[in-house]
Amino acid sequence: MSTVDDTLLDDLDRIAEVDVDGLLRASAMAGAQLRATVEGAREAGLDRYAGATPRALVLITRPGLSPVVARLLRALLGRACPVPVVLADTAPPWLGPLDMVVAHTDDAGDTELAESVDRACRYGAGVVLTAPEDGPVAAAAAGRAVLVTPRVHVPPGLGFTRALAGGLITATTLNLLRTDLDLVADELDREAERGHRQHETFVNPAKSLALRLAERTPLLWGLDDVATAVGGVAAQAIATHTDLVCDVAAYPQAASRTALHRAATRASAGADIFADPDDLDPAQVSPLRVFLIAVRAAAPDPVRRLAVDTFPAADLLSVSDEITADETTCAAVLALRLQLAALYLGLAAGTTGGSTFYAPARPREH
């Protein structure tokens, strides 16, 4: 686990020096990514599906952000969604003209996805694809699918809102989800401003969260379905920018992991928030730290009450008391906060930024 230089977070010159690729600036463009994707989808002809009710909504999950975004979209649609929501690595063989497929990739050369897009189009299914404008994936979609190419370019791993926007605009067009996407983009802009590097740690929620994550083993336990999915997005960001290992689970599932839950309970009970960190014996400090994630506003909920009673000192990650918005907006804002926190932590630990940030190499074709 890398050592974190927490003094870097409030040193604007140093943070600019290590963030040579402009990762913080790119992450702050989340709202612009969402607006550009929505606009691009409409210009690409998505409105022709307006009001149509598909037999099934199929979310293709490919390596990268796609799996965690697909799970978040499924959670936002919820159990009340009038059509089945199916997650699959490739296009299922049962696809037909009554189905709608949504896919996202940052890898223009993903031949498996290209084959899936081609197969879905040949079977007559509607396809909405967010992908680079060149390569086999785009070629498979050309003239047959709603292809949304990047208008706001960001480094690999920072296209969360572009991936999510493709699914959100599809779901709203099909009347499967009601949300104000302009409001989502506006709140993302506000969160980016709150997390701007010029704001010092004590008023910057992303920097403060980065320090809480630092040199710990985060247990990201969701108090509702959407929150658990946001935890998955956070874990992807943390693994992209830091070398921390974290656990993600819905709280009832976490409670069933008896040994880990018991260790987390002991760590939480032994934590003294008034203790001087310099006086603590490192050997006696547990690396475990519980983060309870909530997207839905607080309500009489036995799961939430049990979790809070069990871990009264845990960090409660929620924005529902900061902004007045629906679940979709709160989820997107919280995911952006966690992404920014992961970025700040990676920059302070030297695990991201500069030459340490690179796109994974694809295997050579023979």
Phi, psi and omega in degrees: 000126185289146177282137184260129174267091186289344178291339182293329188299327181253013175255097188298324180293316182289320182292327175291326181292320181278334180270060186291337180269003178066039183294321179295318179296318180296319179295326180288352180269021182301316179297319179295322177300315182297312181299316183295323180290318178299314179297317180296322180295319180292319179293333180277359174102019180298330184299344178293345178263005185303127176081350180286140177254110183287161173291322178207149173255116185253121179255111180279126182251117179242162183306142182115221182283340189305313182298316183289326178291321178298318179294324178293317179298318178298319179294321179294323177293325171075175181291341181275000179302130186287352180231154176296140175248116188247129173259132182211147178288328179223167181297125180295152182289346183270004181303145178211185185297343182269001185257157177236132182245134175236132181217153177219143172205152169257358184257101182295341183258019180287095186292328178295319177292321178301318178295322179294317179297316179299316181295317180298319179293319179295328178280355176090005179286151172286141182228128172242122188229126170255118188198163175301156188281346180242161175105176184301324182295310179296322180297323179293331182270341189305124176077355183236337183236165172278099183261120180248110181265157184297132172252336175245105188274129177226159179297158177305140179094349182248015182263031183304311184289333175292317178297316180293321182299323178301318178288320182294316182291328176293313182295322179288324178296324180275003182062030176269344182212138177246113177204149180270101185292332175295320178294320178301314180297319180297318180291327175295322176298318180294321178294322177298323177292318178298326182265014182297145185297339179288341180276131182291162188304320187290346176241002183254108185297328180288317178295318179299318179293323178302318180292328177290329179281336191302131174055034177235171169252098186288135172252102185266096187249121185275141179262358173205169186300316181294320180297320178297321178294323175297323175301323176295320176297318180297317180298322177297317180293318180298317180288335178287324189247347180226174176255021177285146172254132181225162179249138178234130178196156166292147187302318178301324177291319178298321180294335179282347177271080198300317183293314180294318180297319180295318179295321178294324178295317178296317180297320180291319181292330182273357182280129176248110185292346181261359182287148176279119182304331182288341182266355184276143175280116183305328182292339182261359181264120179288138177285348183287136173220127183272130173240112177270121185256131179226132175254317179290147179298150181304135181206166176300098185226116183298326179295313181295318180298317179296315182296315182292322178293324181286324182234070182295337180265003182291155173284124175262111181264110181202150176240005184294338177269358180256327182231150176258102186200171180280177183300321182299314181294314180299320179296315181295318180295315180295321177297320178295319179300316180293324177295316178296320179298317178298321178296311179301318181294318178297320178294319181289333180265350181078017179265354174216166183094149179061220185284352181282346183262122181208157176278139180298140181286142176274145177297146180289144177268136180251000000 
